[in-house]
Amino acid sequence: MIPISKPLFDDQELTLLREVLDSGIIAQGPKVAALEQQFAKLAGTEFAVAVSSGTTALHLALLAHDIGPGDEVITTPFTFIASANSILYTGAKPVFVDIRADTFNIDPARLEAAITPRTKAIMPVHLYGLMADMDPIMEIANRHHLVVIEDAAQAHGAKYKGRPAGSFGTGCFSLYATKNMTSGEGGMITTNDAALADRLRLLRAHGSRVRYYHDELGYNFRLTDLHAAVGLAQLGKLAEFNQRRRQNAEFFNQHLKRVVTPVQPNGYEHVWHQYTVRLVEGNRDEALEKLKQAGVGTGVFYPVPIYRQKVYQKLGYTDCLPVTEEVTRQVFSLPVHPALTPADLETIVAAVERL
Ligand SMILES: *Cc1c(COP(=O)(O)O)cnc(C)c1O
């Protein structure tokens, strides 16, 4: 079976891991600092603050912007549940805005209608490695004095009009096993705001600047040097990984006719975290079963809009956003990761064209 995702490791991860083990500094230390420095370069920001996951990155970013009970944060319902859950953790309310069917990202044309006096922030998600349409989002946010928190968990190295993901608002990345680069578990927050970076560092370590003196209620959201060692090796290979993803996606774009292939609008640099197609004619479950029989692993990201998840239904959400509803029924993702061989690519195309 060709897996839908596959992390790629070599001796570089082992070498850096051994350095950490030999140093005896296992908790947050010099490797975390080095990863932060390198990651800030990737995002084109002055600061990067490492945390324990993409979820804690989003949670901490919201807290550091003083978002909490009584506030509303606008986001997309077509994303991994962590985007919206991070808003709930703070006591604020996620407000869902429909997506565009071509980019799968939040539709800026529908944003303004969702803004209320309680709105504090907009959280666009750069889904599948394609950035949200940031110019209108930033324009609306600035005009209404709203914070922008980019969920860039799937967009390491992606660009919009030459500017990297994580450099528009407060950027939140995941270093989970299936992402374009991984540290096992891990996350990163990027910003140009020195005061915000300082607050994030404070909150990630129990509100403590001086050991055992605690200035405010903080958390243990630290990353370990073991994770950072793996992350550093991966970050060094990210450009090559993304290039291979791009080549694989181009091959699919050229050869797939049976399904609606994903777009890369002018001015966007997609990093193809997922290669997601839409099946407009035919039954998706049957199609996925046929692909499985042909040895092609697939994934449905995401089968249920967040407002329809049980946990959100219990909170009283009754949304029914038409584009999201349609797209959740149609999408599935094909393997596009850098471990694919030319034979894998042929197998995948042949299997999809036979659907
Ligand atoms: C993976 C992911 C997250 C959460 O990251 P974790 O590291 O798994 O906590 C958040 N948002 C999106 C869009 C993701 O894909």
The ligand as an SDF file (V2000), in Angstrom:
LIG
                    3D

 15 15  0  0  0  0  0  0  0  0999 V2000
   -2.0070   19.4170   12.4950 C   0  0  0  0  0  0  0  0  0  0  0  0
   -2.8630   20.6010   12.5700 C   0  0  0  0  0  0  0  0  0  0  0  0
   -3.0600   21.3060   13.7780 C   0  0  0  0  0  0  0  0  0  0  0  0
   -2.6000   20.8000   15.1080 C   0  0  0  0  0  0  0  0  0  0  0  0
   -1.2650   20.4870   15.1880 O   0  0  0  0  0  0  0  0  0  0  0  0
   -0.7730   19.3800   16.2500 P   0  0  0  0  0  0  0  0  0  0  0  0
    0.7110   19.5060   16.1930 O   0  0  0  0  0  0  0  0  0  0  0  0
   -1.2810   18.0650   15.7620 O   0  0  0  0  0  0  0  0  0  0  0  0
   -1.3250   19.7410   17.5720 O   0  0  0  0  0  0  0  0  0  0  0  0
   -3.7860   22.4770   13.7350 C   0  0  0  0  0  0  0  0  0  0  0  0
   -4.3260   22.9300   12.6000 N   0  0  0  0  0  0  0  0  0  0  0  0
   -4.1890   22.2760   11.4330 C   0  0  0  0  0  0  0  0  0  0  0  0
   -4.7940   22.8570   10.1990 C   0  0  0  0  0  0  0  0  0  0  0  0
   -3.4700   21.0830   11.3880 C   0  0  0  0  0  0  0  0  0  0  0  0
   -3.3590   20.4290   10.2310 O   0  0  0  0  0  0  0  0  0  0  0  0
  1  2  1  0
  2  3  1  0
  2 14  2  0
  3  4  1  0
  3 10  2  0
  4  5  1  0
  5  6  1  0
  6  7  2  0
  6  8  1  0
  6  9  1  0
 10 11  1  0
 11 12  2  0
 12 13  1  0
 12 14  1  0
 14 15  1  0
M  END
$$$$
